[in-house]
Amino acid sequence: ELRPVPEGVEVRMAEPLSVRALPDGTACDFYGAAYGELLRRLTRFEGAMLHESCRARGGEACLWRSAAAEIYE
C-alpha cells in the first residue's frame, strides 16, 4: 500500500517477500531504497524512506515513511 500522509508518503507491506528470503529483516533496506528512488524520479523527492516497523522484528507489517532532507544554505 502506498498512500499520502500529512508528513509525506507512507508505504506498508503486510507480507514482504524479503522476510522469507532473509528472516532477520535485513533485506527490507532494499525496499526502502527502491521506494525512495521511485519518489525521487517521479516527484522530485529529496530525502529517505525510514523503516519504522518491521514484520521480521515482530511488527504487524513493514512500514516505511518518507522523511524530507533538510535544506542546507
mmCIF file of the N, C-alpha and C atoms, coordinates in Angstrom:
data_MODEL
# 
_entry.id   MODEL 
# 
loop_
_atom_site.group_PDB 
_atom_site.id 
_atom_site.type_symbol 
_atom_site.label_atom_id 
_atom_site.label_alt_id 
_atom_site.label_comp_id 
_atom_site.label_asym_id 
_atom_site.label_entity_id 
_atom_site.label_seq_id 
_atom_site.pdbx_PDB_ins_code 
_atom_site.Cartn_x 
_atom_site.Cartn_y 
_atom_site.Cartn_z 
_atom_site.occupancy 
_atom_site.B_iso_or_equiv 
_atom_site.pdbx_formal_charge 
_atom_site.auth_seq_id 
_atom_site.auth_comp_id 
_atom_site.auth_asym_id 
_atom_site.auth_atom_id 
_atom_site.pdbx_PDB_model_num 
ATOM 1   N N  . GLU A 1 1  ? 0.839  -1.176  0.000   1.00 0.00 ? 1  GLU A N  1 
ATOM 2   C CA . GLU A 1 1  ? 0.000  0.000   0.000   1.00 0.00 ? 1  GLU A CA 1 
ATOM 3   C C  . GLU A 1 1  ? 0.883  1.237   0.000   1.00 0.00 ? 1  GLU A C  1 
ATOM 4   N N  . LEU A 1 2  ? 0.603  2.136   -0.883  1.00 0.00 ? 2  LEU A N  1 
ATOM 5   C CA . LEU A 1 2  ? 1.292  3.417   -0.946  1.00 0.00 ? 2  LEU A CA 1 
ATOM 6   C C  . LEU A 1 2  ? 0.234  4.490   -0.779  1.00 0.00 ? 2  LEU A C  1 
ATOM 7   N N  . ARG A 1 3  ? 0.413  5.358   0.212   1.00 0.00 ? 3  ARG A N  1 
ATOM 8   C CA . ARG A 1 3  ? -0.596 6.400   0.411   1.00 0.00 ? 3  ARG A CA 1 
ATOM 9   C C  . ARG A 1 3  ? 0.041  7.669   0.952   1.00 0.00 ? 3  ARG A C  1 
ATOM 10  N N  . PRO A 1 4  ? -0.573 8.788   0.619   1.00 0.00 ? 4  PRO A N  1 
ATOM 11  C CA . PRO A 1 4  ? -0.077 10.053  1.155   1.00 0.00 ? 4  PRO A CA 1 
ATOM 12  C C  . PRO A 1 4  ? -0.522 10.216  2.612   1.00 0.00 ? 4  PRO A C  1 
ATOM 13  N N  . VAL A 1 5  ? 0.332  10.809  3.409   1.00 0.00 ? 5  VAL A N  1 
ATOM 14  C CA . VAL A 1 5  ? 0.030  11.164  4.792   1.00 0.00 ? 5  VAL A CA 1 
ATOM 15  C C  . VAL A 1 5  ? 0.438  12.618  4.964   1.00 0.00 ? 5  VAL A C  1 
ATOM 16  N N  . PRO A 1 6  ? -0.015 13.296  6.007   1.00 0.00 ? 6  PRO A N  1 
ATOM 17  C CA . PRO A 1 6  ? 0.320  14.720  6.154   1.00 0.00 ? 6  PRO A CA 1 
ATOM 18  C C  . PRO A 1 6  ? 1.826  15.016  6.099   1.00 0.00 ? 6  PRO A C  1 
ATOM 19  N N  . GLU A 1 7  ? 2.656  14.092  6.562   1.00 0.00 ? 7  GLU A N  1 
ATOM 20  C CA . GLU A 1 7  ? 4.098  14.308  6.591   1.00 0.00 ? 7  GLU A CA 1 
ATOM 21  C C  . GLU A 1 7  ? 4.782  13.964  5.274   1.00 0.00 ? 7  GLU A C  1 
ATOM 22  N N  . GLY A 1 8  ? 4.084  13.302  4.347   1.00 0.00 ? 8  GLY A N  1 
ATOM 23  C CA . GLY A 1 8  ? 4.697  12.904  3.079   1.00 0.00 ? 8  GLY A CA 1 
ATOM 24  C C  . GLY A 1 8  ? 4.027  11.665  2.496   1.00 0.00 ? 8  GLY A C  1 
ATOM 25  N N  . VAL A 1 9  ? 4.750  10.542  2.520   1.00 0.00 ? 9  VAL A N  1 
ATOM 26  C CA . VAL A 1 9  ? 4.261  9.297   1.926   1.00 0.00 ? 9  VAL A CA 1 
ATOM 27  C C  . VAL A 1 9  ? 4.513  8.153   2.892   1.00 0.00 ? 9  VAL A C  1 
ATOM 28  N N  . GLU A 1 10 ? 3.608  7.192   2.884   1.00 0.00 ? 10 GLU A N  1 
ATOM 29  C CA . GLU A 1 10 ? 3.744  6.001   3.710   1.00 0.00 ? 10 GLU A CA 1 
ATOM 30  C C  . GLU A 1 10 ? 3.602  4.764   2.824   1.00 0.00 ? 10 GLU A C  1 
ATOM 31  N N  . VAL A 1 11 ? 4.472  3.783   3.009   1.00 0.00 ? 11 VAL A N  1 
ATOM 32  C CA . VAL A 1 11 ? 4.406  2.517   2.286   1.00 0.00 ? 11 VAL A CA 1 
ATOM 33  C C  . VAL A 1 11 ? 4.266  1.416   3.326   1.00 0.00 ? 11 VAL A C  1 
ATOM 34  N N  . ARG A 1 12 ? 3.295  0.549   3.116   1.00 0.00 ? 12 ARG A N  1 
ATOM 35  C CA . ARG A 1 12 ? 3.030  -0.536  4.068   1.00 0.00 ? 12 ARG A CA 1 
ATOM 36  C C  . ARG A 1 12 ? 2.951  -1.852  3.304   1.00 0.00 ? 12 ARG A C  1 
ATOM 37  N N  . MET A 1 13 ? 3.670  -2.857  3.797   1.00 0.00 ? 13 MET A N  1 
ATOM 38  C CA . MET A 1 13 ? 3.642  -4.193  3.206   1.00 0.00 ? 13 MET A CA 1 
ATOM 39  C C  . MET A 1 13 ? 3.370  -5.207  4.317   1.00 0.00 ? 13 MET A C  1 
ATOM 40  N N  . ALA A 1 14 ? 2.241  -5.907  4.225   1.00 0.00 ? 14 ALA A N  1 
ATOM 41  C CA . ALA A 1 14 ? 1.870  -6.879  5.252   1.00 0.00 ? 14 ALA A CA 1 
ATOM 42  C C  . ALA A 1 14 ? 2.733  -8.136  5.188   1.00 0.00 ? 14 ALA A C  1 
ATOM 43  N N  . GLU A 1 15 ? 3.077  -8.582  3.997   1.00 0.00 ? 15 GLU A N  1 
ATOM 44  C CA . GLU A 1 15 ? 3.855  -9.810  3.812   1.00 0.00 ? 15 GLU A CA 1 
ATOM 45  C C  . GLU A 1 15 ? 4.962  -9.601  2.781   1.00 0.00 ? 15 GLU A C  1 
ATOM 46  N N  . PRO A 1 16 ? 6.012  -8.839  3.112   1.00 0.00 ? 16 PRO A N  1 
ATOM 47  C CA . PRO A 1 16 ? 7.069  -8.626  2.129   1.00 0.00 ? 16 PRO A CA 1 
ATOM 48  C C  . PRO A 1 16 ? 7.832  -9.915  1.837   1.00 0.00 ? 16 PRO A C  1 
ATOM 49  N N  . LEU A 1 17 ? 8.121  -10.130 0.597   1.00 0.00 ? 17 LEU A N  1 
ATOM 50  C CA . LEU A 1 17 ? 8.862  -11.314 0.172   1.00 0.00 ? 17 LEU A CA 1 
ATOM 51  C C  . LEU A 1 17 ? 10.248 -11.356 0.819   1.00 0.00 ? 17 LEU A C  1 
ATOM 52  N N  . SER A 1 18 ? 10.812 -10.208 1.107   1.00 0.00 ? 18 SER A N  1 
ATOM 53  C CA . SER A 1 18 ? 12.148 -10.139 1.690   1.00 0.00 ? 18 SER A CA 1 
ATOM 54  C C  . SER A 1 18 ? 12.235 -10.859 3.037   1.00 0.00 ? 18 SER A C  1 
ATOM 55  N N  . VAL A 1 19 ? 11.148 -10.899 3.785   1.00 0.00 ? 19 VAL A N  1 
ATOM 56  C CA . VAL A 1 19 ? 11.153 -11.567 5.084   1.00 0.00 ? 19 VAL A CA 1 
ATOM 57  C C  . VAL A 1 19 ? 11.317 -13.074 4.906   1.00 0.00 ? 19 VAL A C  1 
ATOM 58  N N  . ARG A 1 20 ? 10.806 -13.599 3.833   1.00 0.00 ? 20 ARG A N  1 
ATOM 59  C CA . ARG A 1 20 ? 11.006 -15.026 3.551   1.00 0.00 ? 20 ARG A CA 1 
ATOM 60  C C  . ARG A 1 20 ? 12.441 -15.302 3.124   1.00 0.00 ? 20 ARG A C  1 
ATOM 61  N N  . ALA A 1 21 ? 13.026 -14.384 2.374   1.00 0.00 ? 21 ALA A N  1 
ATOM 62  C CA . ALA A 1 21 ? 14.394 -14.568 1.892   1.00 0.00 ? 21 ALA A CA 1 
ATOM 63  C C  . ALA A 1 21 ? 15.409 -14.416 3.029   1.00 0.00 ? 21 ALA A C  1 
ATOM 64  N N  . LEU A 1 22 ? 15.247 -13.366 3.815   1.00 0.00 ? 22 LEU A N  1 
ATOM 65  C CA . LEU A 1 22 ? 16.142 -13.097 4.943   1.00 0.00 ? 22 LEU A CA 1 
ATOM 66  C C  . LEU A 1 22 ? 15.288 -12.793 6.171   1.00 0.00 ? 22 LEU A C  1 
ATOM 67  N N  . PRO A 1 23 ? 14.994 -13.792 6.978   1.00 0.00 ? 23 PRO A N  1 
ATOM 68  C CA . PRO A 1 23 ? 14.064 -13.636 8.099   1.00 0.00 ? 23 PRO A CA 1 
ATOM 69  C C  . PRO A 1 23 ? 14.463 -12.615 9.158   1.00 0.00 ? 23 PRO A C  1 
ATOM 70  N N  . ASP A 1 24 ? 15.708 -12.139 9.146   1.00 0.00 ? 24 ASP A N  1 
ATOM 71  C CA . ASP A 1 24 ? 16.104 -11.146 10.152  1.00 0.00 ? 24 ASP A CA 1 
ATOM 72  C C  . ASP A 1 24 ? 15.735 -9.722  9.759   1.00 0.00 ? 24 ASP A C  1 
ATOM 73  N N  . GLY A 1 25 ? 15.183 -9.534  8.556   1.00 0.00 ? 25 GLY A N  1 
ATOM 74  C CA . GLY A 1 25 ? 14.725 -8.215  8.133   1.00 0.00 ? 25 GLY A CA 1 
ATOM 75  C C  . GLY A 1 25 ? 15.755 -7.362  7.418   1.00 0.00 ? 25 GLY A C  1 
ATOM 76  N N  . THR A 1 26 ? 16.967 -7.864  7.204   1.00 0.00 ? 26 THR A N  1 
ATOM 77  C CA . THR A 1 26 ? 18.000 -7.041  6.568   1.00 0.00 ? 26 THR A CA 1 
ATOM 78  C C  . THR A 1 26 ? 17.680 -6.686  5.124   1.00 0.00 ? 26 THR A C  1 
ATOM 79  N N  . ALA A 1 27 ? 16.899 -7.497  4.444   1.00 0.00 ? 27 ALA A N  1 
ATOM 80  C CA . ALA A 1 27 ? 16.549 -7.203  3.045   1.00 0.00 ? 27 ALA A CA 1 
ATOM 81  C C  . ALA A 1 27 ? 15.526 -6.073  2.930   1.00 0.00 ? 27 ALA A C  1 
ATOM 82  N N  . CYS A 1 28 ? 14.921 -5.665  4.025   1.00 0.00 ? 28 CYS A N  1 
ATOM 83  C CA . CYS A 1 28 ? 13.949 -4.577  3.989   1.00 0.00 ? 28 CYS A CA 1 
ATOM 84  C C  . CYS A 1 28 ? 14.590 -3.264  3.539   1.00 0.00 ? 28 CYS A C  1 
ATOM 85  N N  . ASP A 1 29 ? 15.898 -3.132  3.726   1.00 0.00 ? 29 ASP A N  1 
ATOM 86  C CA . ASP A 1 29 ? 16.603 -1.926  3.263   1.00 0.00 ? 29 ASP A CA 1 
ATOM 87  C C  . ASP A 1 29 ? 16.462 -1.757  1.752   1.00 0.00 ? 29 ASP A C  1 
ATOM 88  N N  . PHE A 1 30 ? 16.410 -2.862  1.042   1.00 0.00 ? 30 PHE A N  1 
ATOM 89  C CA . PHE A 1 30 ? 16.233 -2.822  -0.409  1.00 0.00 ? 30 PHE A CA 1 
ATOM 90  C C  . PHE A 1 30 ? 14.937 -2.098  -0.768  1.00 0.00 ? 30 PHE A C  1 
ATOM 91  N N  . TYR A 1 31 ? 13.848 -2.448  -0.080  1.00 0.00 ? 31 TYR A N  1 
ATOM 92  C CA . TYR A 1 31 ? 12.560 -1.808  -0.362  1.00 0.00 ? 31 TYR A CA 1 
ATOM 93  C C  . TYR A 1 31 ? 12.614 -0.311  -0.069  1.00 0.00 ? 31 TYR A C  1 
ATOM 94  N N  . GLY A 1 32 ? 13.185 0.056   1.065   1.00 0.00 ? 32 GLY A N  1 
ATOM 95  C CA . GLY A 1 32 ? 13.283 1.470   1.408   1.00 0.00 ? 32 GLY A CA 1 
ATOM 96  C C  . GLY A 1 32 ? 14.048 2.259   0.367   1.00 0.00 ? 32 GLY A C  1 
ATOM 97  N N  . ALA A 1 33 ? 15.155 1.705   -0.113  1.00 0.00 ? 33 ALA A N  1 
ATOM 98  C CA . ALA A 1 33 ? 15.942 2.370   -1.144  1.00 0.00 ? 33 ALA A CA 1 
ATOM 99  C C  . ALA A 1 33 ? 15.171 2.462   -2.458  1.00 0.00 ? 33 ALA A C  1 
ATOM 100 N N  . ALA A 1 34 ? 14.467 1.396   -2.815  1.00 0.00 ? 34 ALA A N  1 
ATOM 101 C CA . ALA A 1 34 ? 13.702 1.393   -4.065  1.00 0.00 ? 34 ALA A CA 1 
ATOM 102 C C  . ALA A 1 34 ? 12.560 2.410   -4.012  1.00 0.00 ? 34 ALA A C  1 
ATOM 103 N N  . TYR A 1 35 ? 11.828 2.454   -2.914  1.00 0.00 ? 35 TYR A N  1 
ATOM 104 C CA . TYR A 1 35 ? 10.728 3.419   -2.796  1.00 0.00 ? 35 TYR A CA 1 
ATOM 105 C C  . TYR A 1 35 ? 11.259 4.851   -2.801  1.00 0.00 ? 35 TYR A C  1 
ATOM 106 N N  . GLY A 1 36 ? 12.368 5.081   -2.118  1.00 0.00 ? 36 GLY A N  1 
ATOM 107 C CA . GLY A 1 36 ? 12.961 6.412   -2.119  1.00 0.00 ? 36 GLY A CA 1 
ATOM 108 C C  . GLY A 1 36 ? 13.368 6.850   -3.518  1.00 0.00 ? 36 GLY A C  1 
ATOM 109 N N  . GLU A 1 37 ? 13.962 5.937   -4.275  1.00 0.00 ? 37 GLU A N  1 
ATOM 110 C CA . GLU A 1 37 ? 14.381 6.268   -5.639  1.00 0.00 ? 37 GLU A CA 1 
ATOM 111 C C  . GLU A 1 37 ? 13.174 6.521   -6.544  1.00 0.00 ? 37 GLU A C  1 
ATOM 112 N N  . LEU A 1 38 ? 12.131 5.730   -6.407  1.00 0.00 ? 38 LEU A N  1 
ATOM 113 C CA . LEU A 1 38 ? 10.910 5.972   -7.185  1.00 0.00 ? 38 LEU A CA 1 
ATOM 114 C C  . LEU A 1 38 ? 10.337 7.353   -6.894  1.00 0.00 ? 38 LEU A C  1 
ATOM 115 N N  . LEU A 1 39 ? 10.289 7.718   -5.622  1.00 0.00 ? 39 LEU A N  1 
ATOM 116 C CA . LEU A 1 39 ? 9.786  9.049   -5.267  1.00 0.00 ? 39 LEU A CA 1 
ATOM 117 C C  . LEU A 1 39 ? 10.668 10.145  -5.853  1.00 0.00 ? 39 LEU A C  1 
ATOM 118 N N  . ARG A 1 40 ? 11.990 9.954   -5.830  1.00 0.00 ? 40 ARG A N  1 
ATOM 119 C CA . ARG A 1 40 ? 12.897 10.949  -6.406  1.00 0.00 ? 40 ARG A CA 1 
ATOM 120 C C  . ARG A 1 40 ? 12.635 11.138  -7.888  1.00 0.00 ? 40 ARG A C  1 
ATOM 121 N N  . ARG A 1 41 ? 12.465 10.044  -8.582  1.00 0.00 ? 41 ARG A N  1 
ATOM 122 C CA . ARG A 1 41 ? 12.276 10.114  -10.038 1.00 0.00 ? 41 ARG A CA 1 
ATOM 123 C C  . ARG A 1 41 ? 10.902 10.635  -10.439 1.00 0.00 ? 41 ARG A C  1 
ATOM 124 N N  . LEU A 1 42 ? 9.880  10.305  -9.660  1.00 0.00 ? 42 LEU A N  1 
ATOM 125 C CA . LEU A 1 42 ? 8.509  10.668  -10.031 1.00 0.00 ? 42 LEU A CA 1 
ATOM 126 C C  . LEU A 1 42 ? 8.031  11.989  -9.446  1.00 0.00 ? 42 LEU A C  1 
ATOM 127 N N  . THR A 1 43 ? 8.576  12.394  -8.302  1.00 0.00 ? 43 THR A N  1 
ATOM 128 C CA . THR A 1 43 ? 8.033  13.572  -7.622  1.00 0.00 ? 43 THR A CA 1 
ATOM 129 C C  . THR A 1 43 ? 9.080  14.593  -7.194  1.00 0.00 ? 43 THR A C  1 
ATOM 130 N N  . ARG A 1 44 ? 10.334 14.393  -7.563  1.00 0.00 ? 44 ARG A N  1 
ATOM 131 C CA . ARG A 1 44 ? 11.423 15.283  -7.138  1.00 0.00 ? 44 ARG A CA 1 
ATOM 132 C C  . ARG A 1 44 ? 11.625 15.265  -5.623  1.00 0.00 ? 44 ARG A C  1 
ATOM 133 N N  . PHE A 1 45 ? 11.319 14.166  -5.000  1.00 0.00 ? 45 PHE A N  1 
ATOM 134 C CA . PHE A 1 45 ? 11.506 13.968  -3.562  1.00 0.00 ? 45 PHE A CA 1 
ATOM 135 C C  . PHE A 1 45 ? 12.987 13.943  -3.228  1.00 0.00 ? 45 PHE A C  1 
ATOM 136 N N  . GLU A 1 46 ? 13.377 14.627  -2.175  1.00 0.00 ? 46 GLU A N  1 
ATOM 137 C CA . GLU A 1 46 ? 14.741 14.553  -1.660  1.00 0.00 ? 46 GLU A CA 1 
ATOM 138 C C  . GLU A 1 46 ? 14.650 14.174  -0.190  1.00 0.00 ? 46 GLU A C  1 
ATOM 139 N N  . GLY A 1 47 ? 15.136 12.998  0.117   1.00 0.00 ? 47 GLY A N  1 
ATOM 140 C CA . GLY A 1 47 ? 15.094 12.540  1.491   1.00 0.00 ? 47 GLY A CA 1 
ATOM 141 C C  . GLY A 1 47 ? 15.317 11.052  1.561   1.00 0.00 ? 47 GLY A C  1 
ATOM 142 N N  . ALA A 1 48 ? 14.728 10.425  2.557   1.00 0.00 ? 48 ALA A N  1 
ATOM 143 C CA . ALA A 1 48 ? 14.905 8.991   2.774   1.00 0.00 ? 48 ALA A CA 1 
ATOM 144 C C  . ALA A 1 48 ? 13.584 8.364   3.183   1.00 0.00 ? 48 ALA A C  1 
ATOM 145 N N  . MET A 1 49 ? 13.515 7.070   3.011   1.00 0.00 ? 49 MET A N  1 
ATOM 146 C CA . MET A 1 49 ? 12.375 6.302   3.490   1.00 0.00 ? 49 MET A CA 1 
ATOM 147 C C  . MET A 1 49 ? 12.821 5.605   4.772   1.00 0.00 ? 49 MET A C  1 
ATOM 148 N N  . LEU A 1 50 ? 12.194 5.941   5.881   1.00 0.00 ? 50 LEU A N  1 
ATOM 149 C CA . LEU A 1 50 ? 12.549 5.377   7.178   1.00 0.00 ? 50 LEU A CA 1 
ATOM 150 C C  . LEU A 1 50 ? 11.720 4.137   7.452   1.00 0.00 ? 50 LEU A C  1 
ATOM 151 N N  . HIS A 1 51 ? 12.376 3.064   7.831   1.00 0.00 ? 51 HIS A N  1 
ATOM 152 C CA . HIS A 1 51 ? 11.712 1.787   8.104   1.00 0.00 ? 51 HIS A CA 1 
ATOM 153 C C  . HIS A 1 51 ? 11.281 1.785   9.564   1.00 0.00 ? 51 HIS A C  1 
ATOM 154 N N  . GLU A 1 52 ? 10.054 2.201   9.822   1.00 0.00 ? 52 GLU A N  1 
ATOM 155 C CA . GLU A 1 52 ? 9.580  2.406   11.181  1.00 0.00 ? 52 GLU A CA 1 
ATOM 156 C C  . GLU A 1 52 ? 9.049  1.153   11.856  1.00 0.00 ? 52 GLU A C  1 
ATOM 157 N N  . SER A 1 53 ? 8.594  0.189   11.076  1.00 0.00 ? 53 SER A N  1 
ATOM 158 C CA . SER A 1 53 ? 8.071  -1.056  11.638  1.00 0.00 ? 53 SER A CA 1 
ATOM 159 C C  . SER A 1 53 ? 8.488  -2.194  10.723  1.00 0.00 ? 53 SER A C  1 
ATOM 160 N N  . CYS A 1 54 ? 8.826  -3.344  11.317  1.00 0.00 ? 54 CYS A N  1 
ATOM 161 C CA . CYS A 1 54 ? 9.312  -4.466  10.516  1.00 0.00 ? 54 CYS A CA 1 
ATOM 162 C C  . CYS A 1 54 ? 8.602  -5.754  10.904  1.00 0.00 ? 54 CYS A C  1 
ATOM 163 N N  . ARG A 1 55 ? 8.040  -6.416  9.927   1.00 0.00 ? 55 ARG A N  1 
ATOM 164 C CA . ARG A 1 55 ? 7.364  -7.699  10.130  1.00 0.00 ? 55 ARG A CA 1 
ATOM 165 C C  . ARG A 1 55 ? 8.328  -8.736  10.696  1.00 0.00 ? 55 ARG A C  1 
ATOM 166 N N  . ALA A 1 56 ? 9.574  -8.711  10.227  1.00 0.00 ? 56 ALA A N  1 
ATOM 167 C CA . ALA A 1 56 ? 10.573 -9.680  10.681  1.00 0.00 ? 56 ALA A CA 1 
ATOM 168 C C  . ALA A 1 56 ? 10.939 -9.485  12.150  1.00 0.00 ? 56 ALA A C  1 
ATOM 169 N N  . ARG A 1 57 ? 10.760 -8.278  12.653  1.00 0.00 ? 57 ARG A N  1 
ATOM 170 C CA . ARG A 1 57 ? 11.093 -7.992  14.055  1.00 0.00 ? 57 ARG A CA 1 
ATOM 171 C C  . ARG A 1 57 ? 9.859  -7.906  14.940  1.00 0.00 ? 57 ARG A C  1 
ATOM 172 N N  . GLY A 1 58 ? 8.775  -8.538  14.483  1.00 0.00 ? 58 GLY A N  1 
ATOM 173 C CA . GLY A 1 58 ? 7.577  -8.630  15.310  1.00 0.00 ? 58 GLY A CA 1 
ATOM 174 C C  . GLY A 1 58 ? 6.491  -7.613  15.025  1.00 0.00 ? 58 GLY A C  1 
ATOM 175 N N  . GLY A 1 59 ? 6.694  -6.740  14.074  1.00 0.00 ? 59 GLY A N  1 
ATOM 176 C CA . GLY A 1 59 ? 5.676  -5.756  13.733  1.00 0.00 ? 59 GLY A CA 1 
ATOM 177 C C  . GLY A 1 59 ? 4.515  -6.379  12.982  1.00 0.00 ? 59 GLY A C  1 
ATOM 178 N N  . GLU A 1 60 ? 3.402  -5.704  12.973  1.00 0.00 ? 60 GLU A N  1 
ATOM 179 C CA . GLU A 1 60 ? 2.218  -6.151  12.236  1.00 0.00 ? 60 GLU A CA 1 
ATOM 180 C C  . GLU A 1 60 ? 2.484  -6.191  10.734  1.00 0.00 ? 60 GLU A C  1 
ATOM 181 N N  . ALA A 1 61 ? 3.305  -5.263  10.262  1.00 0.00 ? 61 ALA A N  1 
ATOM 182 C CA . ALA A 1 61 ? 3.658  -5.155  8.840   1.00 0.00 ? 61 ALA A CA 1 
ATOM 183 C C  . ALA A 1 61 ? 4.949  -4.352  8.749   1.00 0.00 ? 61 ALA A C  1 
ATOM 184 N N  . CYS A 1 62 ? 5.555  -4.353  7.575   1.00 0.00 ? 62 CYS A N  1 
ATOM 185 C CA . CYS A 1 62 ? 6.682  -3.456  7.336   1.00 0.00 ? 62 CYS A CA 1 
ATOM 186 C C  . CYS A 1 62 ? 6.106  -2.101  6.937   1.00 0.00 ? 62 CYS A C  1 
ATOM 187 N N  . LEU A 1 63 ? 6.650  -1.052  7.509   1.00 0.00 ? 63 LEU A N  1 
ATOM 188 C CA . LEU A 1 63 ? 6.144  0.289   7.267   1.00 0.00 ? 63 LEU A CA 1 
ATOM 189 C C  . LEU A 1 63 ? 7.315  1.235   7.055   1.00 0.00 ? 63 LEU A C  1 
ATOM 190 N N  . TRP A 1 64 ? 7.269  1.953   5.940   1.00 0.00 ? 64 TRP A N  1 
ATOM 191 C CA . TRP A 1 64 ? 8.264  2.977   5.632   1.00 0.00 ? 64 TRP A CA 1 
ATOM 192 C C  . TRP A 1 64 ? 7.549  4.312   5.528   1.00 0.00 ? 64 TRP A C  1 
ATOM 193 N N  . ARG A 1 65 ? 8.174  5.363   6.048   1.00 0.00 ? 65 ARG A N  1 
ATOM 194 C CA . ARG A 1 65 ? 7.630  6.721   5.919   1.00 0.00 ? 65 ARG A CA 1 
ATOM 195 C C  . ARG A 1 65 ? 8.711  7.625   5.361   1.00 0.00 ? 65 ARG A C  1 
ATOM 196 N N  . SER A 1 66 ? 8.283  8.534   4.520   1.00 0.00 ? 66 SER A N  1 
ATOM 197 C CA . SER A 1 66 ? 9.241  9.465   3.920   1.00 0.00 ? 66 SER A CA 1 
ATOM 198 C C  . SER A 1 66 ? 9.681  10.502  4.946   1.00 0.00 ? 66 SER A C  1 
ATOM 199 N N  . ALA A 1 67 ? 10.932 10.879  4.841   1.00 0.00 ? 67 ALA A N  1 
ATOM 200 C CA . ALA A 1 67 ? 11.497 11.950  5.665   1.00 0.00 ? 67 ALA A CA 1 
ATOM 201 C C  . ALA A 1 67 ? 12.273 12.858  4.722   1.00 0.00 ? 67 ALA A C  1 
ATOM 202 N N  . ALA A 1 68 ? 11.802 14.070  4.568   1.00 0.00 ? 68 ALA A N  1 
ATOM 203 C CA . ALA A 1 68 ? 12.447 15.016  3.656   1.00 0.00 ? 68 ALA A CA 1 
ATOM 204 C C  . ALA A 1 68 ? 13.818 15.430  4.187   1.00 0.00 ? 68 ALA A C  1 
ATOM 205 N N  . ALA A 1 69 ? 14.750 15.604  3.270   1.00 0.00 ? 69 ALA A N  1 
ATOM 206 C CA . ALA A 1 69 ? 16.079 16.075  3.638   1.00 0.00 ? 69 ALA A CA 1 
ATOM 207 C C  . ALA A 1 69 ? 15.994 17.531  4.045   1.00 0.00 ? 69 ALA A C  1 
ATOM 208 N N  . GLU A 1 70 ? 16.831 17.891  4.999   1.00 0.00 ? 70 GLU A N  1 
ATOM 209 C CA . GLU A 1 70 ? 16.883 19.296  5.401   1.00 0.00 ? 70 GLU A CA 1 
ATOM 210 C C  . GLU A 1 70 ? 17.644 20.077  4.336   1.00 0.00 ? 70 GLU A C  1 
ATOM 211 N N  . ILE A 1 71 ? 17.227 21.290  4.137   1.00 0.00 ? 71 ILE A N  1 
ATOM 212 C CA . ILE A 1 71 ? 17.856 22.163  3.144   1.00 0.00 ? 71 ILE A CA 1 
ATOM 213 C C  . ILE A 1 71 ? 19.059 22.852  3.772   1.00 0.00 ? 71 ILE A C  1 
ATOM 214 N N  . TYR A 1 72 ? 20.173 22.753  3.093   1.00 0.00 ? 72 TYR A N  1 
ATOM 215 C CA . TYR A 1 72 ? 21.383 23.428  3.553   1.00 0.00 ? 72 TYR A CA 1 
ATOM 216 C C  . TYR A 1 72 ? 21.561 24.702  2.727   1.00 0.00 ? 72 TYR A C  1 
ATOM 217 N N  . GLU A 1 73 ? 21.856 25.778  3.399   1.00 0.00 ? 73 GLU A N  1 
ATOM 218 C CA . GLU A 1 73 ? 22.056 27.043  2.678   1.00 0.00 ? 73 GLU A CA 1 
ATOM 219 C C  . GLU A 1 73 ? 23.521 27.391  2.616   1.00 0.00 ? 73 GLU A C  1 
# 
